[in-house]
Amino acid sequence: MKTILEVNSFIGNIVWGWPMLILLLGTGLLLGIKTKFIVLSRFGYVMKSTFLNIFKKGSEGDGEVTAFQAVSTALAATVGTGNIAGVALAISVGGPGAVFWMWLSALLGMSTKFSEVILSVTYRVKDDKGSFSGGPMYYIERGIGNRTLAKLFALFGALASFGIGNMTQSNSIAQVTNASFGVNPILVGIVLAVLTGIVILGGIKRIGSVTEKLVPFMALFYIIGALAIIIMNIGQIPNAFGLIFSSAFTGHAAAGGFAGSTLMIAMRNGIARGVFTNEAGLGSAPIAHAAATTDHPVRQGMWGVFEVFMDTIVICTMTALVVLVTGVWDSGLQGAALTSSAFKAGFSGGQYIVTIGLALFAFSTILGWSYYGEKCTQYIFGKGAVKFYRILYIPLVFVGSIGGLQAIWSISDTLNGLMAIPNLVGLVLLSKVVIAMVQDFFKDPDRIRCSEDEYISALPERYRPQK
């Protein structure tokens, strides 16, 4: 086991180190250039088509769940402990300048997630019961014809779901509820396992139904609490932004309990936290988007842009501003403890917002990743294996809450990063498909396509889905 952990540590340092971060950002930049950064130039249209249509009932086209249920499932998995603990950790290690690099990774990540979702819908498959499956494994196989690479992605995704999407999240919930309210972790584990079982046994339709209610509630709950503190410290906002921009390119000298940072430390921590929270390029979220009811891949792709915007630009920025305006960022605390301290400094009892927010964010991640894991399992072993996956997934929620298998968490974190490699290969090789879909859609963005043949015909013959 010691040798395995040493090998995992070596691989993990590469996967979550500079080479992967550069690859992820580089892919986002490449896709942005090839699509003429349409996600930014048409950002107003993207928000009009997503945020302003959140409560619109029904969607045109084929699919299994509504577009919003699909993005809610994806957001459920991406909006997690990283939005609360990860952002604070980036600031405590990299200084306020890390926030700037987090924003940059999100802006590039919008093009990446946009492209992932487009490909996922373009190459998704439908079974005889009307259930949809999609994601990197399908666009790698059906788009570039490489089933081995597709299986590698699915294997990494299925295994990673047990740790990064399951046990680490239930453990975070158990720890934070025990620290704040004295609740026994065993009780927390039992309740979480039961709730998880009730939801995921109903499949994507029940997961989507739960997450479309849970995600807006938990996001608003946390954002309102953060906004209250920001408004009460409105005079500190200019100074907070000044700290972010002034130390983004110079690092930050030591102050208080803060150890000081260099430009490279600020960049690495900001970029890594941005990538880790919105998962752009990892290939996980497109699995949920593939089930969406939509008439065109680009229409659903805009929900991918919204997902990154909401996760990183909105929620992560809220956390960062609270930490900065309350003046606790250089206290020496890190992670969730720093965020909790900042909210407590904001107003009496503020730390409970962090406790409840962290619990809700982590639980939603458990739900979202259960779907990712079962779809990856289904791709490798067939639909019959899904019930065995669920039988294993639900008890591990309990195991994580009481602390077990720490080594598995570390290994699954590495597997989570390894998912990105086959996915990025697929994104680069299929970038022409993204361009063709974007051009086809924006010729007449308000036209509703009656069948997938209408947009598939826009693809060059060699890129049309392989049967």
MIBATOR-944597 format. One record per residue (C-alpha): z, y, x; residue number from 1. Coordinates in nm, 4 decimals, always signed. Each point is the difference from the previous one (the first is absolute). Last residue first. Layout:
MIBATOR-944597
<node <Z; Y; X>; NUM> ...
This chain:
MIBATOR-944597
<node <-3.5394; +0.3900; -2.3256>; 467> <node <-0.0580; +0.2577; +0.2713>; 466> <node <+0.0622; +0.3530; -0.1198>; 465> <node <-0.2920; +0.2351; +0.0796>; 464> <node <+0.0083; +0.1267; +0.3560>; 463> <node <-0.3260; -0.1544; +0.1214>; 462> <node <-0.1931; +0.1314; -0.3026>; 461> <node <+0.0923; +0.3653; +0.0634>; 460> <node <+0.2503; +0.1116; -0.2642>; 459> <node <-0.0892; +0.2198; -0.2989>; 458> <node <-0.0700; -0.3112; -0.2086>; 457> <node <+0.3718; -0.0821; +0.0218>; 456> <node <+0.0677; +0.3244; -0.1871>; 455> <node <-0.1891; -0.0763; -0.3207>; 454> <node <+0.0539; -0.3738; +0.0333>; 453> <node <+0.3732; +0.0638; -0.0426>; 452> <node <-0.0565; +0.0603; -0.3704>; 451> <node <-0.0085; +0.2856; -0.2513>; 450> <node <+0.0355; +0.2770; +0.2583>; 449> <node <+0.1638; +0.3126; -0.1411>; 448> <node <-0.1672; +0.3205; +0.1148>; 447> <node <+0.2418; +0.2777; +0.0940>; 446> <node <-0.0564; -0.0343; +0.3744>; 445> <node <-0.3791; +0.0458; -0.0200>; 444> <node <-0.1563; -0.0065; +0.3466>; 443> <node <+0.3613; -0.0186; +0.1182>; 442> <node <+0.0278; -0.3698; -0.0800>; 441> <node <-0.3136; -0.1213; +0.1773>; 440> <node <+0.0681; +0.2024; +0.3151>; 439> <node <+0.3583; -0.1270; +0.0163>; 438> <node <-0.1090; -0.3609; -0.0557>; 437> <node <-0.2689; +0.0195; +0.2692>; 436> <node <+0.2431; +0.1588; +0.2492>; 435> <node <+0.2654; -0.2652; -0.0664>; 434> <node <-0.2593; -0.2759; +0.0400>; 433> <node <-0.1149; +0.1532; +0.3279>; 432> <node <+0.3646; -0.0130; +0.1196>; 431> <node <-0.0083; -0.3804; -0.0376>; 430> <node <+0.0242; -0.0850; +0.3699>; 429> <node <+0.2670; +0.2669; +0.0574>; 428> <node <+0.2113; -0.0933; -0.3018>; 427> <node <-0.0260; -0.3744; +0.0666>; 426> <node <+0.1123; +0.0359; +0.3615>; 425> <node <+0.2834; +0.2231; -0.1234>; 424> <node <+0.1123; -0.2727; -0.2409>; 423> <node <-0.0154; -0.2721; +0.2642>; 422> <node <+0.2321; +0.2079; +0.2233>; 421> <node <+0.2259; +0.1559; -0.2662>; 420> <node <+0.1618; -0.3241; -0.1055>; 419> <node <+0.1449; -0.0230; +0.3514>; 418> <node <+0.2352; +0.2864; -0.0886>; 417> <node <+0.1585; -0.1939; -0.2856>; 416> <node <+0.0143; -0.3069; +0.2225>; 415> <node <+0.2070; +0.2010; +0.2497>; 414> <node <+0.2405; +0.1098; -0.2730>; 413> <node <+0.0069; -0.3614; -0.1215>; 412> <node <+0.1211; -0.1120; +0.3440>; 411> <node <+0.2822; +0.2550; +0.0031>; 410> <node <+0.1098; -0.0843; -0.3505>; 409> <node <-0.0144; -0.3731; +0.0744>; 408> <node <+0.2403; +0.0517; +0.2912>; 407> <node <+0.2559; +0.1500; -0.2377>; 406> <node <+0.0072; -0.3250; -0.1990>; 405> <node <+0.2843; +0.0712; -0.2399>; 404> <node <+0.1719; +0.3289; -0.0911>; 403> <node <+0.1564; -0.0639; -0.3374>; 402> <node <-0.2700; +0.1974; -0.1812>; 401> <node <-0.2778; -0.1714; +0.1960>; 400> <node <+0.0998; -0.3464; -0.1212>; 399> <node <+0.0063; +0.1232; -0.3624>; 398> <node <-0.3539; +0.1365; +0.0175>; 397> <node <-0.0883; -0.3209; +0.1843>; 396> <node <+0.0829; -0.1920; -0.3199>; 395> <node <-0.2872; +0.1790; -0.1851>; 394> <node <-0.2702; -0.0422; +0.2662>; 393> <node <+0.0196; -0.3781; +0.0376>; 392> <node <-0.0515; -0.0896; -0.3670>; 391> <node <-0.2553; +0.2834; -0.0199>; 390> <node <-0.2052; -0.1493; +0.2827>; 389> <node <+0.0215; -0.3439; -0.1613>; 388> <node <-0.1350; +0.1452; -0.3259>; 387> <node <-0.2843; +0.1697; +0.1897>; 386> <node <-0.1139; -0.3211; +0.1699>; 385> <node <-0.2017; -0.1137; -0.3031>; 384> <node <-0.2241; +0.3052; +0.0347>; 383> <node <-0.1528; -0.1229; +0.3256>; 382> <node <+0.1406; -0.0627; +0.3476>; 381> <node <-0.1305; +0.2859; +0.2145>; 380> <node <-0.1028; +0.2605; -0.2592>; 379> <node <+0.2887; -0.0899; -0.2295>; 378> <node <+0.2501; +0.0590; +0.2801>; 377> <node <-0.1465; +0.3450; +0.0657>; 376> <node <+0.0137; +0.0745; -0.3736>; 375> <node <+0.3590; -0.1261; -0.0129>; 374> <node <+0.1058; +0.2183; +0.2904>; 373> <node <-0.1564; +0.3191; -0.1315>; 372> <node <+0.1555; -0.0561; -0.3434>; 371> <node <+0.3452; -0.0574; +0.1462>; 370> <node <-0.0559; +0.3084; +0.2137>; 369> <node <-0.0092; +0.2276; -0.3036>; 368> <node <+0.3136; -0.1421; -0.1592>; 367> <node <+0.2108; +0.0037; +0.3166>; 366> <node <-0.1213; +0.3539; +0.0744>; 365> <node <+0.1192; +0.1122; -0.3437>; 364> <node <+0.3438; -0.1338; +0.0853>; 363> <node <+0.0041; +0.1968; +0.3276>; 362> <node <-0.0940; +0.3293; -0.1639>; 361> <node <+0.2555; -0.0497; -0.2785>; 360> <node <+0.2833; -0.0836; +0.2416>; 359> <node <-0.0929; +0.2825; +0.2378>; 358> <node <-0.0128; +0.2487; -0.2854>; 357> <node <+0.3380; -0.1140; -0.1324>; 356> <node <+0.1678; +0.0351; +0.3385>; 355> <node <-0.1882; +0.3166; +0.0958>; 354> <node <+0.0868; +0.1634; -0.3302>; 353> <node <+0.3565; -0.1173; +0.0584>; 352> <node <+0.0137; +0.2084; +0.3188>; 351> <node <-0.0333; +0.3138; -0.2105>; 350> <node <+0.3496; -0.0508; -0.1381>; 349> <node <+0.0998; +0.3552; +0.0853>; 348> <node <-0.3042; +0.2082; +0.0836>; 347> <node <-0.2488; +0.0503; +0.2826>; 346> <node <+0.2338; -0.1234; +0.2746>; 345> <node <+0.0191; -0.3322; -0.1848>; 344> <node <-0.3805; -0.0077; -0.0153>; 343> <node <-0.0212; +0.0597; +0.3765>; 342> <node <+0.2673; -0.2601; +0.0802>; 341> <node <-0.1847; -0.2585; -0.2105>; 340> <node <-0.3235; +0.0786; +0.1822>; 339> <node <+0.1729; -0.0377; +0.3373>; 338> <node <+0.1705; -0.3271; -0.0995>; 337> <node <-0.3337; -0.1296; -0.1339>; 336> <node <-0.1541; +0.0246; +0.3460>; 335> <node <+0.1897; +0.1625; +0.2858>; 334> <node <+0.3122; +0.2081; +0.0621>; 333> <node <+0.0302; +0.2071; +0.3166>; 332> <node <+0.0605; +0.3248; -0.1877>; 331> <node <-0.3371; +0.1488; +0.0986>; 330> <node <-0.1591; -0.0331; -0.3445>; 329> <node <+0.3138; +0.1234; -0.1778>; 328> <node <-0.1185; +0.3574; -0.0621>; 327> <node <-0.0176; -0.0229; -0.3798>; 326> <node <-0.3514; +0.1442; +0.0126>; 325> <node <-0.1232; -0.2681; +0.2438>; 324> <node <+0.1218; -0.3218; -0.1633>; 323> <node <-0.0945; +0.1282; -0.3454>; 322> <node <-0.3434; +0.1025; +0.1291>; 321> <node <-0.0674; -0.3420; +0.1534>; 320> <node <+0.1006; -0.1914; -0.3141>; 319> <node <-0.2236; +0.2148; -0.2201>; 318> <node <-0.2815; -0.0372; +0.2529>; 317> <node <+0.0276; -0.3799; -0.0249>; 316> <node <-0.0261; +0.0185; -0.3796>; 315> <node <-0.2915; +0.2462; -0.0277>; 314> <node <-0.2380; -0.0268; +0.2965>; 313> <node <+0.0942; -0.3590; +0.0796>; 312> <node <+0.0239; -0.2077; -0.3179>; 311> <node <-0.1638; +0.2335; -0.2511>; 310> <node <-0.2948; +0.0870; +0.2240>; 309> <node <-0.0468; -0.3590; +0.1172>; 308> <node <-0.0068; -0.1285; -0.3603>; 307> <node <-0.2216; +0.2837; -0.1233>; 306> <node <-0.2602; -0.0967; +0.2594>; 305> <node <+0.0187; -0.3624; -0.1177>; 304> <node <-0.0377; +0.1234; -0.3586>; 303> <node <-0.3231; +0.1621; +0.1145>; 302> <node <-0.1214; -0.3441; +0.1048>; 301> <node <+0.0257; -0.1096; -0.3637>; 300> <node <-0.2781; +0.2410; -0.0944>; 299> <node <-0.1802; -0.0925; +0.3212>; 298> <node <-0.0131; -0.3686; -0.0970>; 297> <node <-0.1716; +0.0771; -0.3335>; 296> <node <+0.0615; -0.0894; -0.3664>; 295> <node <+0.3730; -0.0560; +0.0349>; 294> <node <+0.2698; -0.2319; -0.1272>; 293> <node <+0.2182; -0.0669; +0.3009>; 292> <node <+0.0559; -0.3502; +0.1392>; 291> <node <-0.1491; +0.0850; +0.3408>; 290> <node <+0.2455; +0.2907; +0.0346>; 289> <node <+0.2845; -0.2447; +0.0584>; 288> <node <-0.1674; -0.1745; +0.2964>; 287> <node <-0.1213; +0.3382; +0.1264>; 286> <node <+0.3680; +0.0896; +0.0663>; 285> <node <+0.0523; -0.2523; +0.2834>; 284> <node <-0.2871; +0.0706; +0.2374>; 283> <node <+0.1998; +0.1412; +0.2909>; 282> <node <-0.2369; +0.2952; +0.0332>; 281> <node <+0.2026; +0.2420; -0.2109>; 280> <node <+0.3498; -0.1518; -0.0315>; 279> <node <+0.1403; +0.3256; -0.1516>; 278> <node <+0.3470; -0.0342; +0.1537>; 277> <node <-0.0787; -0.1824; +0.3250>; 276> <node <-0.3030; +0.2143; +0.0806>; 275> <node <+0.1929; +0.3245; -0.0425>; 274> <node <+0.3021; -0.1371; +0.1856>; 273> <node <-0.2189; -0.1090; +0.2921>; 272> <node <-0.1824; +0.3334; +0.0128>; 271> <node <+0.3214; +0.2036; +0.0013>; 270> <node <+0.1791; -0.2246; +0.2470>; 269> <node <-0.2913; -0.0201; +0.2430>; 268> <node <-0.0837; +0.3694; -0.0152>; 267> <node <+0.3577; +0.1249; +0.0421>; 266> <node <+0.0615; -0.2396; +0.2901>; 265> <node <-0.3258; +0.1058; +0.1673>; 264> <node <+0.0801; +0.3707; -0.0366>; 263> <node <+0.3415; -0.0528; +0.1576>; 262> <node <+0.3335; -0.0328; -0.1735>; 261> <node <+0.3612; +0.1167; +0.0230>; 260> <node <+0.3157; -0.2098; -0.0297>; 259> <node <+0.1185; +0.1552; -0.3274>; 258> <node <+0.3799; +0.0046; -0.0412>; 257> <node <+0.0043; +0.3791; +0.0218>; 256> <node <-0.3308; +0.1226; +0.1395>; 255> <node <-0.2319; -0.1656; +0.2499>; 254> <node <-0.3345; +0.1678; +0.0592>; 253> <node <-0.2875; -0.0739; -0.2327>; 252> <node <-0.3486; -0.1350; +0.0554>; 251> <node <-0.2740; +0.2416; +0.0985>; 250> <node <-0.2906; -0.0677; -0.2332>; 249> <node <+0.1822; -0.0686; -0.3289>; 248> <node <+0.3079; +0.1947; +0.1141>; 247> <node <-0.1155; +0.3411; -0.1240>; 246> <node <-0.1654; -0.1397; -0.3124>; 245> <node <+0.2960; -0.1952; -0.1379>; 244> <node <+0.2649; +0.2493; +0.1135>; 243> <node <-0.1880; +0.2888; -0.1640>; 242> <node <-0.0359; -0.2043; -0.3166>; 241> <node <+0.3779; -0.0392; -0.0110>; 240> <node <+0.0592; +0.3677; +0.0907>; 239> <node <-0.2251; +0.1138; -0.2840>; 238> <node <+0.1858; -0.2355; -0.2398>; 237> <node <+0.3510; +0.1133; +0.0987>; 236> <node <+0.0192; +0.2785; -0.2574>; 235> <node <-0.0775; -0.2502; -0.2737>; 234> <node <+0.3249; -0.1876; +0.0662>; 233> <node <+0.1004; -0.0411; -0.3649>; 232> <node <-0.3682; -0.0532; -0.0803>; 231> <node <-0.0266; -0.2753; +0.2640>; 230> <node <+0.3143; -0.1703; -0.1305>; 229> <node <-0.1264; -0.0012; -0.3592>; 228> <node <-0.3423; -0.1116; +0.1191>; 227> <node <+0.1519; -0.3068; +0.1669>; 226> <node <+0.1816; -0.1068; -0.3152>; 225> <node <-0.3123; +0.0622; -0.2087>; 224> <node <-0.2106; -0.1986; +0.2500>; 223> <node <+0.2330; -0.3010; -0.0051>; 222> <node <+0.0201; -0.0347; -0.3767>; 221> <node <-0.3693; +0.0883; -0.0385>; 220> <node <-0.1019; -0.2784; +0.2401>; 219> <node <+0.2354; -0.2523; -0.1586>; 218> <node <-0.1232; +0.0758; -0.3509>; 217> <node <-0.3702; +0.0138; +0.0892>; 216> <node <+0.0270; -0.3363; +0.1840>; 215> <node <+0.2115; -0.1852; -0.2574>; 214> <node <-0.2176; +0.0535; -0.3074>; 213> <node <-0.3391; -0.0913; +0.1470>; 212> <node <+0.1868; -0.2553; +0.2140>; 211> <node <+0.1218; -0.2039; -0.2968>; 210> <node <-0.3344; -0.0299; -0.1815>; 209> <node <-0.1838; -0.0610; +0.3258>; 208> <node <+0.2374; -0.2824; +0.0952>; 207> <node <-0.0362; -0.1432; -0.3518>; 206> <node <-0.3801; +0.0086; +0.0162>; 205> <node <-0.0056; -0.1118; +0.3630>; 204> <node <+0.1845; -0.3261; -0.0676>; 203> <node <+0.2728; -0.0676; -0.2570>; 202> <node <+0.1993; -0.2086; +0.2463>; 201> <node <+0.0209; +0.3161; +0.2112>; 200> <node <+0.2169; +0.1964; -0.2436>; 199> <node <+0.2645; -0.2484; -0.1152>; 198> <node <+0.0255; -0.1471; +0.3498>; 197> <node <+0.0588; +0.3393; +0.1616>; 196> <node <+0.2721; +0.0804; -0.2532>; 195> <node <+0.1736; -0.3334; +0.0644>; 194> <node <-0.0278; +0.0300; +0.3798>; 193> <node <+0.1271; +0.3583; -0.0084>; 192> <node <+0.3002; -0.0894; -0.2164>; 191> <node <+0.0947; -0.2949; +0.2221>; 190> <node <-0.0429; +0.1998; +0.3199>; 189> <node <+0.2083; +0.2915; -0.1273>; 188> <node <+0.2781; -0.2401; -0.0974>; 187> <node <-0.0070; -0.1556; +0.3482>; 186> <node <-0.0074; +0.3484; +0.1586>; 185> <node <+0.3347; +0.0839; -0.1718>; 184> <node <-0.0103; +0.3517; -0.1449>; 183> <node <+0.2205; +0.2533; +0.1821>; 182> <node <-0.1702; +0.3011; -0.1609>; 181> <node <-0.1470; +0.1954; +0.2908>; 180> <node <+0.0154; -0.2460; +0.2918>; 179> <node <-0.0548; -0.3095; -0.2153>; 178> <node <-0.2885; +0.1614; -0.1881>; 177> <node <-0.1636; +0.1052; +0.3298>; 176> <node <+0.0408; -0.3371; +0.1687>; 175> <node <-0.1180; -0.2108; -0.2930>; 174> <node <-0.3051; +0.2211; -0.0624>; 173> <node <-0.0990; -0.0038; +0.3679>; 172> <node <+0.0426; -0.3792; +0.0102>; 171> <node <-0.2222; -0.0362; -0.3061>; 170> <node <-0.2692; +0.2041; +0.1769>; 169> <node <+0.0171; -0.1815; +0.3337>; 168> <node <-0.0114; -0.3326; -0.1847>; 167> <node <-0.3070; +0.0723; -0.2142>; 166> <node <-0.2968; +0.2087; +0.1038>; 165> <node <+0.0665; +0.0133; +0.3749>; 164> <node <+0.1286; -0.3577; +0.0083>; 163> <node <-0.1558; -0.2338; -0.2534>; 162> <node <-0.3113; +0.2159; -0.0388>; 161> <node <-0.0799; -0.0274; +0.3704>; 160> <node <-0.0805; -0.3714; -0.0360>; 159> <node <-0.2527; +0.0517; -0.2797>; 158> <node <-0.1580; +0.3041; +0.1653>; 157> <node <-0.0403; -0.1595; +0.3433>; 156> <node <-0.1583; -0.3086; -0.1580>; 155> <node <-0.2282; +0.2076; -0.2248>; 154> <node <-0.1213; +0.2084; +0.2949>; 153> <node <-0.0652; -0.3120; +0.2055>; 152> <node <-0.1821; -0.1595; -0.2927>; 151> <node <-0.2406; +0.2947; -0.0174>; 150> <node <-0.0667; -0.0200; +0.3728>; 149> <node <-0.0889; -0.3684; -0.0395>; 148> <node <-0.2086; +0.0688; -0.3126>; 147> <node <-0.2395; +0.2344; +0.1800>; 146> <node <-0.2940; +0.0780; -0.2300>; 145> <node <-0.0105; +0.3763; +0.0543>; 144> <node <+0.0362; +0.1150; -0.3603>; 143> <node <+0.1057; -0.3115; -0.1889>; 142> <node <+0.2461; -0.1286; +0.2612>; 141> <node <+0.1327; +0.3315; +0.1360>; 140> <node <-0.0123; +0.1570; -0.3451>; 139> <node <+0.1973; -0.2897; -0.1470>; 138> <node <+0.2654; -0.0283; +0.2683>; 137> <node <+0.0353; +0.3789; +0.0049>; 136> <node <+0.0988; +0.0257; -0.3664>; 135> <node <-0.1104; -0.1611; -0.3224>; 134> <node <+0.0950; -0.2319; -0.2823>; 133> <node <-0.0616; +0.0547; -0.3707>; 132> <node <+0.1150; -0.2154; -0.2920>; 131> <node <-0.2419; -0.0393; -0.2926>; 130> <node <+0.0883; -0.3634; -0.0682>; 129> <node <-0.3225; -0.1314; +0.1555>; 128> <node <+0.0770; +0.1773; +0.3264>; 127> <node <-0.1075; +0.3487; +0.1054>; 126> <node <-0.0769; +0.0987; +0.3581>; 125> <node <+0.0447; +0.3276; +0.1875>; 124> <node <-0.2657; +0.1198; +0.2448>; 123> <node <-0.0686; +0.3515; -0.1277>; 122> <node <+0.3575; +0.0492; -0.1259>; 121> <node <+0.1521; -0.0796; +0.3398>; 120> <node <-0.2688; +0.1912; +0.1881>; 119> <node <+0.0700; +0.3211; -0.1912>; 118> <node <+0.3763; -0.0551; +0.0343>; 117> <node <-0.0197; -0.0345; +0.3774>; 116> <node <-0.2286; +0.3036; +0.0297>; 115> <node <+0.2358; +0.2335; -0.1872>; 114> <node <+0.2930; -0.1453; +0.1975>; 113> <node <-0.1736; +0.0895; +0.3279>; 112> <node <-0.1170; +0.3441; -0.1145>; 111> <node <+0.3521; +0.0839; -0.1190>; 110> <node <+0.1430; -0.1382; +0.3241>; 109> <node <-0.1630; +0.2812; +0.1931>; 108> <node <+0.1987; +0.2556; -0.1999>; 107> <node <+0.3073; -0.2258; +0.0088>; 106> <node <-0.0099; -0.0405; +0.3793>; 105> <node <-0.0189; +0.3786; +0.0294>; 104> <node <+0.2994; +0.0470; -0.2289>; 103> <node <+0.2089; -0.2413; +0.2078>; 102> <node <-0.1121; +0.1857; +0.3110>; 101> <node <+0.1375; +0.3226; -0.1471>; 100> <node <+0.3264; -0.1722; -0.1004>; 99> <node <+0.0522; -0.1219; +0.3581>; 98> <node <+0.0283; +0.3649; +0.1051>; 97> <node <+0.3484; +0.0112; -0.1564>; 96> <node <+0.1351; -0.2168; +0.2852>; 95> <node <-0.1341; -0.3334; +0.1211>; 94> <node <+0.3141; -0.2135; -0.0174>; 93> <node <+0.2033; +0.1600; -0.2813>; 92> <node <-0.3166; +0.1220; -0.1717>; 91> <node <-0.1699; -0.3409; -0.0012>; 90> <node <+0.3247; -0.1678; -0.1106>; 89> <node <+0.0303; +0.2416; -0.2930>; 88> <node <-0.3543; -0.0858; -0.1044>; 87> <node <+0.0690; -0.3734; +0.0249>; 86> <node <+0.3278; +0.0023; -0.1956>; 85> <node <-0.1175; +0.1647; -0.3217>; 84> <node <-0.3754; -0.0537; -0.0246>; 83> <node <+0.0226; -0.3046; +0.2270>; 82> <node <+0.2407; -0.1683; -0.2424>; 81> <node <-0.2818; -0.0441; -0.2484>; 80> <node <-0.2954; +0.1695; -0.1618>; 79> <node <-0.2749; -0.2326; +0.1240>; 78> <node <+0.0657; -0.3063; -0.2192>; 77> <node <+0.0726; +0.1867; -0.3230>; 76> <node <-0.2858; +0.2343; +0.0871>; 75> <node <-0.2409; -0.2967; -0.0073>; 74> <node <+0.1432; -0.1240; -0.3301>; 73> <node <-0.0157; +0.3540; -0.1370>; 72> <node <-0.3598; +0.0291; +0.1257>; 71> <node <-0.0950; -0.3084; -0.2010>; 70> <node <+0.1952; +0.1087; -0.3068>; 69> <node <-0.1742; +0.3387; +0.0226>; 68> <node <-0.3480; -0.1558; +0.0097>; 67> <node <+0.0884; -0.2144; -0.3011>; 66> <node <+0.0449; -0.3759; +0.0404>; 65> <node <-0.2409; -0.2968; +0.0050>; 64> <node <-0.3343; +0.1635; +0.0677>; 63> <node <-0.3474; +0.0873; -0.1232>; 62> <node <-0.1155; +0.3454; -0.1055>; 61> <node <+0.1463; +0.3014; -0.1750>; 60> <node <+0.3705; +0.0655; +0.0250>; 59> <node <+0.2778; +0.0013; -0.2576>; 58> <node <+0.2536; +0.2633; -0.0986>; 57> <node <+0.0068; +0.3206; +0.2010>; 56> <node <+0.3547; +0.0614; +0.1177>; 55> <node <-0.0855; +0.0212; +0.3693>; 54> <node <-0.3228; +0.1913; -0.0604>; 53> <node <+0.1027; +0.3304; +0.1588>; 52> <node <+0.1258; -0.1818; +0.3103>; 51> <node <-0.3140; -0.2130; +0.0331>; 50> <node <-0.3365; +0.1512; -0.0928>; 49> <node <+0.1170; +0.3618; +0.0243>; 48> <node <+0.1729; -0.0790; +0.3289>; 47> <node <-0.3214; -0.1501; +0.1435>; 46> <node <-0.2077; +0.2897; -0.1350>; 45> <node <+0.2246; +0.2472; +0.1794>; 44> <node <-0.0195; -0.2080; +0.3178>; 43> <node <-0.3795; +0.0170; +0.0037>; 42> <node <-0.0243; +0.1463; +0.3528>; 41> <node <+0.3074; -0.1998; +0.1073>; 40> <node <-0.0942; -0.3455; -0.1294>; 39> <node <-0.3617; +0.0850; +0.0844>; 38> <node <+0.0802; +0.0045; +0.3685>; 37> <node <-0.3728; -0.0193; +0.0773>; 36> <node <+0.0052; -0.3688; -0.1026>; 35> <node <-0.1008; -0.1056; +0.3529>; 34> <node <+0.2356; +0.2546; +0.1563>; 33> <node <+0.2969; -0.1144; -0.2079>; 32> <node <-0.0789; -0.3648; +0.0658>; 31> <node <-0.0029; +0.0652; +0.3746>; 30> <node <+0.3188; +0.2096; -0.0143>; 29> <node <+0.1827; -0.2651; -0.2032>; 28> <node <-0.1186; -0.2691; +0.2410>; 27> <node <+0.1170; +0.2081; +0.2950>; 26> <node <+0.3382; +0.0556; -0.1623>; 25> <node <+0.0512; -0.3742; -0.0444>; 24> <node <-0.1358; -0.0868; +0.3439>; 23> <node <+0.2087; +0.2719; +0.1660>; 22> <node <+0.3111; -0.1278; -0.1774>; 21> <node <-0.0883; -0.3565; +0.0966>; 20> <node <-0.0394; +0.0782; +0.3716>; 19> <node <+0.3012; +0.2370; +0.0022>; 18> <node <+0.2618; -0.2495; -0.1130>; 17> <node <+0.0718; -0.1807; -0.3269>; 16> <node <-0.2248; -0.2959; +0.0783>; 15> <node <+0.0550; +0.0240; +0.3745>; 14> <node <+0.3789; +0.0150; -0.0193>; 13> <node <-0.0111; -0.2739; -0.2624>; 12> <node <-0.1984; -0.2306; +0.2280>; 11> <node <+0.2626; +0.0270; +0.2752>; 10> <node <+0.2886; -0.0268; -0.2474>; 9> <node <-0.1596; -0.3036; -0.1631>; 8> <node <-0.0382; -0.1688; +0.3370>; 7> <node <+0.3674; +0.0696; +0.0752>; 6> <node <+0.1003; -0.1179; -0.3482>; 5> <node <-0.1924; -0.3256; +0.0431>; 4> <node <+0.1542; -0.0572; +0.3430>; 3> <node <+0.3505; +0.0498; -0.1413>; 2> <node <-0.0779; -0.2371; -0.2871>; 1> 
